[in-house]
Amino acid sequence: WKRRAVDERPELPPYRYGLPLPLEMAPKDFQDEREWLATGGLLDPRFEGSRRAAFPVIVGVDSYETIRGFLLAGLLPPANQVRVDPLINAFRYDYLEPEDGQTFAVDTEVADCPWDPQKQLLQVGVRAAEGQGEEPVADNVRMAVEFNPATVAAYRLIGHTEEEASLAEPKSADVPSGHTVTALYEVVPRAQSPDDPPPSSESEELGTVRVDFNKTGGAADQSVEATVAEVQDGGNWRQASDDLRFAASVAGYGLLLGGDEGGRPATYALVLELARDAVGEDPDGRREEFVEWVEKTIELSIEEEE
């Protein structure tokens, strides 16, 4: 959804927060400085190509088994073997179920970022309805967040490389029954100033999550939208749900192992605190196992330093 000339691309949905300016009107710095754009972020949401961020519909969980194998062998995994997004999606989260007759439910939560108080974390969870067996419930599914330029100055989709988060049109996929996907964004709130664009009528919103799809065996184009409320006072991450705190712990752990250079890093001590306090209901035992991973990683890191 990088380009949004609505008159040229009528099949794509319009912007919710006003039509952005053409990319050619953006200042040169917008084209040259890709610090956030390289990982899916935006430098100035007034211009095309920076406001809407697609996230993957289908995410593998291979990173979980890779890291597990190294730790069982008493080794820290190499940075190039760590993929954060599949690691986040390897765990279960208690997302909303679609209502009767609905194909998808969208769940969102925002809190202050545990490792950087100047930022916030947005967790997006999408769950498909239960169907029969493994048959798809929807075809050509595309998912994205459109950030509100009145409230958001920058963001990045955690765990994605430059190629994966290049803001190109979202890749569509067929979705099986009961499928869930998690996307975690690091968000920089916009500090209001005279140079900021006029606030929209939806100025209290952080953004909108949109899922576009074709219902299998049904009507052609359909969509589900959910707005994300702006965090007010009281967005302390310590009061966030178990799901957000645990996802943050997994993200912080993966970024540390992978040598993340996209912002202020977490620490293993913080990652361990987050994980221990957010195990919650753990039917498959993976969250408890993750706590053991972090403890083992701390031990191995100390041994390497010695």
N, C-alpha and C positions, 0 to 999 in steps of 0.2 A: 504494500500500500504506500510505497514511497512516493508515487506521483498521484496527485489527486485533482487533476483538471476534470471536474465533474462533467462538463459538457462533452469532453472527449471520451470519458470512461463512464458512461451512464450505468453500467452494470455494477459498479462499485458503490458502496454506501457513501453518503455525504459526510462531511465533518459535522460533529455536534456543536463544537465551540467556535463556529464561524469559519468561513473559508480562508485558508492561509494565503499569504502572498506568494507569487511565483518564485521559484528557487533562484531565477536569474536576478531577482531584486535583492537577494541577500548580500550582505557585505562580504568582501573577500575573505575575511577571517573565518567566516562560516564555512567556506570551502576548504580552507587550509588546516584549521585546527580541529583534529578529529579525536580528541582525547576521550570524549564521551560517545561520540557517534561510532567510534570503532567498536564499542561494546553494546551498541543499541541505544545510545542516549541522544539527547538533543542539546544544542547550544542556544538556540533561539526558536521557540515553538511558534513564532509568527510565520515561519516560512515552510513551504512544502518539504516533505522528506524528513521531518524531524518530530512531528507531533504524535504520530501513530506508530506503535511498535507491535509487530506480530510476534506470537510465541508458538512453539511447536505443538501440533495436535497430538502426535505420537512421539513418545520419548522412551527409548530403551533404558534398561536398568543395568547395563553391563558393568558400569563403574563400580557398583556395589560388590560384585563378585571379584573383580580385579583387586580392589583394595583389601578385601577380606583375605584373598589368597596370599598377598604379600605379608600382611600382619600375622597370619597363622604361621608363616615361615620365619617370623621374627625380623622382618625387614620393613622399612618405610618404602612405600611405592614411589617410583620416579614421578616427577611433576608431570611429565608428558603422558602418564597413564591415568591421570586423575581428571575426570569430567564431572563438573559440579552439578549441572542440570539433571543428568541421569541419576546421580546420587540422591538428590533431593526427591526425585520421583520414585525412588526405590522403596520409600516408606509410605505407610497408610496414613491418611488424614480423614477426619470425620466431616466431610463436606455435605452440604445439603443434598437431599434426593430430589430429582425432578418431580414436580406436582403431576397429578393424574392428567394424562393427555399431552404432557410436555416432553420434549426430547432431551433437553439439557437443563441443568441448574448451574448457576454461577454463584460462587461464594467468594467474598473478598474480606480482607482485614488489613488495617494499617496501624502501625505503631512506630515509635521512635526506634531508630537503628541502634542495636545494643553496642556496636563497636564504633559508632560515629554519631554523636548527639546532634550534629548539624544536618543529618539526613534522616529519612524515614524508610521503613520497609513496607512494601505492599505485597501481600500474598494473594494470588488469584488461584482459585480452585474451580475446575469445571468437571461435572459428573454427568455421564450419559445415563439415560434410562435403562432399566433392565429389560432385555428382550429374550429371545429363545436361543439357547446355546450360545455360540460365538458369532451369530449372524450380525452384520452391521445394522445399527439403528439409524445411521445417517451417512450420506455420501458427500464428498467434496467439502468437508468441514474446514473452516478457516477461523482462527482465533486471534484477537488483537486487543490492545488497550489503546484508547485515544486519551492522551493527557490534556488536562485543561490548562491553557497557557496563562490563565489568571492566577493559578495556584502552584504550578510546577515550573521550575527553572531548568531542571535537568534530571535525567534518569539513566539507569542501565539495567538490562536484563541480566541478572546474575547467572554466571556459569556459561556464558556464550562467547565464542570466539568472534573475531571481526567478520569472518565469512558467514557465520551462522546468524549474526545479529546485524546484518548489513542494511536493514530497513527495506529490503526488496519486498515484492508482493508476497504475502503469506503462502506457504505451501499447503495445499489441501490434502486431505486424507480421508479414508473411510474409517468410521469409528464403530467398534464392537460394543455390545451391550455392557453396561456397568463400567465402562472405561472412565478413568479419571486422569487429569493432567494438572500439574502444579507449576506455576510460574512465580518467581520471586524477583521483584524489582527494588532496586535501591533508588530512592527518590530525593532530590534536592528541592525543598519548598521554595517558592518564589517570594523574595522579600519585596514588598510593594515599593515602588519608586515612581517619580514623575515620568520616567522613560518607559515604564511598562505599558503593554497594550491595554486598552480599556477592558475592564472586567466584563465577562459575559453574564447573561442572566442566570447562568448556573454557577455563579461564583463561589458557592460553597462546596462544589464538587472537586475532587482530586482528578477524576477522570471517569471514563466509561469503558467497561469491558463488553466486547461484542463477539458473538459466535454466529457465523453465517454457515448455512448448510442446506443440503437437499435431503428431505426426509425419505428414507428408503421406501419405495413403493407408494410414495405420496406426492404432495405438491412439490413444485420446483424449488424456488428460492424462499428460504425462511431464515429468521434470525432471532436471537435472544440477546437482550441487553441488560446490563446491571450497572448502575452508577456507583462510584466509590466516594464516600463522604470524606471531606477534608478532616484531618486530625486536628482537634482543638486541644486545649489544656487537658492533661490527663491521658495523653497517648503514651504513657510510660510503658516500655516493653515488658516490665515486670508484671504488669496487670493484663498483658495480652493472653490469648488462649494458649493452651498447650501446643496446638498445631503450629501456630505462628512461631512460638519460641523454639519448638523443636526444629522446624524448617530452617530457622535462622541459625541454629547450632550446626546443622548439617552443612548449610551454605558456608558458614565461617570456617568450618573444618576443611571443606573442599578447597576453599580459596587459599587457606594456609598451605595445604599440601601441594596445591598447584602453582604456588609462587605468584599469586595474584598481584598485579601492579595497577589495578584500577581504582584504588582509593586507600583510605586508612584501613589497615588489616585488623582482624580480630586477634585474640590471643587464645592459646589452647586452654588457659585457665577459664576464660570467659565461655568458650565453647563447652567445656565440661560443666560449668555451672548451669548454662542453658539446658543442656541435655538432661542432666540429673533431675532438674526441677520440672521437666516437661514430658516425662515418659508417659504419664497418664495411662489410659487403657492401651494395652500392648498385646493384642491377641496372638500375633505371630512371633513375639519375643525379639523383633528386630531392633526396637528402640533400646532395650536393655543391652543388647549386643553392641549397639553403637556406643553406648557409654563405656563399655569395656574397650572398644576400639580407641577411643580418645585417651583413656588411661594408659593403654599400651603405647600409643603414639608418643605420649609425654615421656614415658620411660625410654623409648628408643631414641627420642630426640636428645635426652640428657646423655645417653650413652655415646651418641655420635659426637656431642660437644666435648666429652671427656677424651 
